Amino acid sequence: VSKGLLDKFGPKRVIDTPITESGFCGLAVGSAFAGLRPVCEFMTWNFAMQAIDQIVNSAAKTHYMSGGNVNCPITFRGPNGAAAGVAAQHSQCFAAWYGSVPGLKVVSPWNSEDAKGLLKAAIRDPNPVVVLENELMYGEHFPMSEAALSKDFVIEIGKAKIEKEGSDITIVAHSRSVGFALEAAHLLEKEGVCKAEVINLRSIRPLDVDTIIKSVKKTNRLVTVEGGWPQYGVGSEICAQIMESEAFDYLDAPVVRVTGADIPTPYAQNLETFAFPDTEVIARVVTRSLNKKIGA
């Protein structure tokens, strides 16, 4: 991802550190306190657990604890979620973990437009921003609009995007799951089951609940999709906020969560495949929520 940056900006701005997450993350946070805008890259967010004290206790809380006198304009970025064949210690989603922390902003891009616009927004933001990329998406290609190709293209943090409009059910997803949700929505529409609305969250914290509420008022049903664990997950938070909002009165069926399995990620490929939601699983859950069948 950082290919070519060293040649362009030189060794004083692009620093290849030892694999000591707590150390290089602490250095980056300190440089942010001193007025720089560092981008701290983790080889994988799993390794960031070695630096979670720096991220949560130093970066996220210092602006508050200093009475607003010390900013921490830092961007933390790297691959998040399950990769392929790297077993349990390298296959977990940190959206819910960091999304629970006051003082952090957390974004989760899906396509090329998201990746560019959200990363630029993160770097320009005066607060610490966690950018949860997806390793399995690095090799994917997406069309880019002329506006998105502009060097000043920025996506506002905290705003979701409706990727597909629909009238029968709302599917909310982030990161790689957005692609599966769209595939499921197009499949169900082709089969005559429903017209699903698909929302790309983009931002985990702040969470664009208003866009979800507006969609639920239109469709009367909601399914959340994520690759993380079910307990205390992003979908759980969305469920709670919808239940506490005026959207509850518009629901014709319970909100349903589609998540990764509630287990450490298996190493065996066949078991790993079953551990995470895909197009077929989402389509099956949506049809069940609508009390319909594909092809019926």
N, C-alpha and C positions, 0 to 999 in steps of 0.2 A: 504493500500500500504506500510505503514511503519511498518507493523507487525513484531515483533521480533528484531527490531533495538535497542530498549531501553535495552532489555536483553543482547544484544551482545556488545553494545558500552557504555552503562551506561548513567546516567542523566546529566553528564557534556557535553556530545556530542549530546545527543538527548533530546531536551528541549520542553516540552509541555507548550505552552504559553496560556495566556488568549486570547479570540477572539478579539484582538485589532490589526487589520492588519497594520495600519500605525505605531504602536509602534513596533511590532516584526519585521516588514519589515525594519524599520529604524535601529534597533539593528543589523540585519543581514547585511545590507549595510555597517554600520560602522565597523563591524568586518571584512568585506571583504577589506575595506580600510586599516585596521590594519594588513592584511597579511593572514587572514584565508580564507577558501574556503567554506562558508556556503551554505547549501541547504535550501531555504526558501519555505515551503509548505503552499499553500492556500487551505483551505477546498474545495473551488471552486474559479475559476478565477473571478466569479462575485463579490466575496468579495474583490478581489484585487483592485477594484475601490476605496476602502478606502485608499489604499496605492499607488495609481498611481503617486503621487508626488515623493515618494521615488524611485519608479522604473524608472520613466522617467527623473525627474530633478536631482536626486542624482546619481543613479546607472549608467544610460545611458550616462550622459553628463560630469561626473567629469574627466574622462581620457582626454577628449578634453580640458575642461576648466582649467585643471591643466598643460597644455602644455605637456601632456604625462607622467607626473611624478607620478600620482596616478592611479593605476589599481583598478578595481572592479571585482575580480573573483568570482562572485556569480551566483547561479542557482536558478531561481524562477520556481516552478513547482506546478501542481495541475490539477484538471479536468476542461476541457474547453468545450464549446458548450452546446447544449441542453441535459439535462438528461431526466427523464421521470416523468411527472406529477408534476413538481415543478414550473410551471407558468413562467411569463415573466421576473421577476427579477432574476431568476436563470437559464436562458436558452438563452445564447448568445455566439457567437464565437468572441474571441478577437484576432484572427490571423491578421486581417486587422488593428486593433487598434495598437498593438505593432509592427506589421510589418512595420509601417510607421515611426518608431522612429530611427534616426541615433544613433549609439552607442549600440543598442541592437542587439543580435542575437536571432532569434525566430525559434523554431523547432516544428513540429507537427507529432508525431509518429502515425502509423497505427497498425502494428502488434507487436509481442513480440520482434522480431529482432530489429525493429525500436526503441522500448521503451528502450531496454537495451543499444544499441549502441549509441543512441543520448543522453541519460542521462549521460552515462560515458563521452562522448565528451563534454557535457555541463559543467560537474564538472571539467574537466581538462582544459577547455578553460580559458584564462586570462581575458576574457570579461564577462559582464553580459549576461546570456542566459535565455530566457523565454521558458519553456518546456510546451507546451499545450497538455496535455493528454486528453483522452475522457472517461468520467465516464461509458458510456454504453459499452466500450470495455474492462473494467477491468475483466469481467467475461468470456471473449472469450479466447479460446485456439488456439495456432498456433504451427506448427512444428518448431523446431530450428535446424539449421545445426550444425555440430561439430565445425565449425569455430565460429559460433555465441555463442556457449556455453563456449568458452574460456574466461577466466577472463580479457584478454587483448583485447577483441573484442570491437572496437570503429567504429562508422560510422562518416565519415567526414561531418561536418556541411556545408551546401551549395551545396550538391550533391543529385540530385533526382535519383530515381531508376525506370527502366522500369520493371514493374511487369508482363506485357504480351506484347509480340511483335505482331505487326499487320501491315497492309499495306494500309488500306482504310480510317481510321480516327484516330485521336489522342484524347484520353480522359485524362485530367489532373485533379488529385484530391489530397486531403490531409485528414489525420485523418480517421474517420469512413467512409467517402464518398469513399475511395479507395475500400473498400469491395463491396459497391453497384456498383461502376464502373466496377469492375471485373466480378461481377455477370451479369451485363448487357452485357458486352463484350462477355462472354461465351454463353449467351442466343442468342445474335444476330448471333454469328458464327454457333451455332447449327441450327438456323432457316435459315441459308444460306444468311443472309442479308449482312454481312460484316465481315472483320477481323479487329477488333479495337485494337489499341495499347494503353495500359494503363500505365500512368506515375504516380508514387507515389512521390509527391513533397518532402516529408520529411522535407525540410527546407523552411520556409517562408521568412526569411531574414538571410543571402543572398538567393536570388531566383535563381535557376539553369535554367536560360533562355536558355542557350546554348543547353541543352538536349531537351527542348521543340522545339526550332527552328529546330534542326536536325530531330526531329520526324515529324514536320509539312512539311519539305521539302520532306519527304518520302511519307506521307499520304495525304497531300494537304487539310486537314480539321482539325478543332480543336474544341473540346467542353471542357469547364472547369466546374468542379463540386465542390461545397462546401456547408457547412451547415450554413454559415453566411449570412448576409443580402446582397442584390444585389448592393446597392449603395456604391461606393468607396471600393468594396470588393477585395479579392485576385484575383478573376476572372477578375475584371476590370483592375487590374494592369497587368495581363498576356496579356489581349487583347491589351492594350496600347503598351506594349513592343513588341509584335508580329507585330503590325501595323507599329512600328518604325524600325523594323529590315528587313533584306533581306528575311525573311520568308513570308512577305506580298505578294511578287511576286509569291509565290508558292500556295497561297490559291485559291481553286476552289469554296469556299463558305464562307460567313461571319463566324467569330468566334462566337460561341454561349455559353452563360453562363447558368449553372444550379445552382440555389442557394436556400437558405431558402426563405420563403415568406417575403415580405417587411412589416412585422407587428410585434408587440410584440408577443412573443410565447403564444398561447392560453393555458389555463389550462385544458379545456375539452379534453379528450383523442382523441375523433374522429376528432376534429379540429387540435390538435397538430400533428396528423399523416399526415394531409394535408399540414402542414407548412414546411416540410423538404423533400428534394429529396430522392427518393429511387430507387431501381433497375428498376421498371417499368417506372418511369419518365425519367430516363437517357436513357433507351432503346428507348423510344418514341422520345426524342429529337435527338438522333443519327440518327434514321431512317428518321426523317424529314430533317435533315441536308444533308443526302445522297439522298433525294427525293425518298425514297423507302418505302415499307411497310413490316412489319413482316409477314412472310408466303407467300409473293408475289413471 
